[in-house]
Amino acid sequence: MNRLDLFPITTKVIQDRLTIAGVDIATLAEEYETPLYVYDRATLDAVTQDYKTALASFYPMPFSITYAGKSFLCKAIAQWSQTQGLLVDCTGEGEIAIAKAGGVPREQILVHGVNKSNNDLKAAAQYAGILVVDNHSELRRIANMPVIDLPTLWLRLLPGVTVSTHHAHTQTGHHASKFGMTADEIRTAAAFCKENNLPLNGIHFHQGSNFRDPEPLLPAIDLALDLAKEIGFSSEWHFCPGGGWGVAYHEDELPHPSIESYVRGIAESVLSGCQQRGLDLPYLHLEPGRSISARAGVAIYRVGAIKRRGDKVWVLIDGGMADNPRHAMYGARYSCLAVTAIGGERSEVVSIAGPYCESGDVIIEDLPMPHLNEGDLIAVPMSGAYHLSMASNYNGARKPTVLWLEEGRAKIIQHRETPGDLCARDEKL
Ligand SMILES: Cc1ncc(COP(=O)(O)O)c(C=O)c1O
């Protein structure tokens, strides 16, 4: 793979400088300072369209796409999701509040969470159209809620099937996982819903995040369809085999896996599985996060000190694990380009690390790069998912400015935190 293929689809190199959506990245870095994140609208639109086209080609019934807000959510992304007709998956009351502030209507909000608090459930009851139930405790509390108009309920199945992701921490569907309910727990939960007249009409599972082989989805789909048959949903029922489709983060990986083949595999398996069981076709939902948002986002950093020690070259930048904890958490591999020397000869192998007080505060290890100097800018592609949504204020780090890039224009969608923001919640003794 070419390093540029990791960048948003509007990326162009003009006179050796990086541009995205027709905007010169070095100029943006001057104006807005670094670390800086940019999101390319055209890339978000294009991937979403790939999902829609594939679903329309391979699945005859209604379908919908739910954007997994956990990959990155802010008001502007919530607004954008509605231009695409997406549902928004919100984990708990915090993300529900962001979706709502971005104008997502009740029927487009779907709520997840492995141990929802009473406040999460209350917010879901008030503002969501769909609530995915993770466990019996939630179900009992939902049954006791004094609400007339509950969201429709889906049950989250733990299929007990492992998908191959890059790290054990991104697997969620295997036997030992904390997520969802076993087949027996699903049976009990469905019976409870019937006894208590709860509006159950769907089943869901999510096996993990960043996988490329859809094969393990098939036994999980079979199990979910068996349970759907047993439960006996009404003719309009909903089925969601989660999200998790992978992307390439580094030029050494195979190219970005095809969304079409993923969707086709799921659609065909649901169609044939329903036919074999004499089940009405469900309303099919997919729940991607990373495959929509990762490639649209690029992180821009400025190089500070450089430590050249024989074979080991440390390039220190002004961001790191506080805005992108994925290398520290999962050993995720990234690549980058020098923003104003794209074609420069890659004469040096460098490791790129942040300013924070952790040896694990590394973004990139052993990457061939042109000779870098203090003050240069680097752009790290595939930075749109699970960076800012997992960002922290470690060492007093302030969350960075985020820009929306569209047709030659840049607009701030998140302001850089100020030192005042860091103390905003504090009270003196
Ligand atoms: C329930 C659920 N749905 C969807 C997703 C989205 O996964 P991805 O961003 O890998 O597509 C996740 C991610 O953890 C999830 O937990």
The ligand as a Tripos MOL2 file, in Angstrom:
@<TRIPOS>MOLECULE
LIG
   16    16     1     0     0
SMALL
NO_CHARGES

@<TRIPOS>ATOM
      1 C1        -21.8040   -2.2750   20.4020 C.3       1 LIG1
      2 C2        -20.8370   -1.7260   19.4160 C.ar      1 LIG1
      3 N1        -21.2680   -1.4620   18.1870 N.ar      1 LIG1
      4 C3        -20.4370   -0.9440   17.2490 C.ar      1 LIG1
      5 C4        -19.1130   -0.6940   17.5450 C.ar      1 LIG1
      6 C5        -18.2610   -0.1050   16.4690 C.3       1 LIG1
      7 O1        -17.1100   -0.8030   16.1820 O.3       1 LIG1
      8 P1        -16.1660   -0.2490   15.0340 P.3       1 LIG1
      9 O2        -15.8640    1.1570   15.3570 O.co2     1 LIG1
     10 O3        -14.9750   -1.1020   15.0640 O.co2     1 LIG1
     11 O4        -16.9330   -0.3700   13.7530 O.co2     1 LIG1
     12 C6        -18.6160   -0.9750   18.8150 C.ar      1 LIG1
     13 C7        -17.2080   -0.7320   19.1490 C.2       1 LIG1
     14 O5        -16.6710   -1.1050   20.1280 O.2       1 LIG1
     15 C8        -19.5200   -1.4950   19.7840 C.ar      1 LIG1
     16 O6        -19.0990   -1.7610   21.0220 O.3       1 LIG1
@<TRIPOS>BOND
     1     1     2 1
     2     2     3 ar
     3     2    15 ar
     4     3     4 ar
     5     4     5 ar
     6     5     6 1
     7     5    12 ar
     8     6     7 1
     9     7     8 1
    10     8     9 2
    11     8    10 1
    12     8    11 1
    13    12    13 1
    14    12    15 ar
    15    13    14 2
    16    15    16 1
@<TRIPOS>SUBSTRUCTURE
     1 LIG1         1 GROUP 0 **** ****
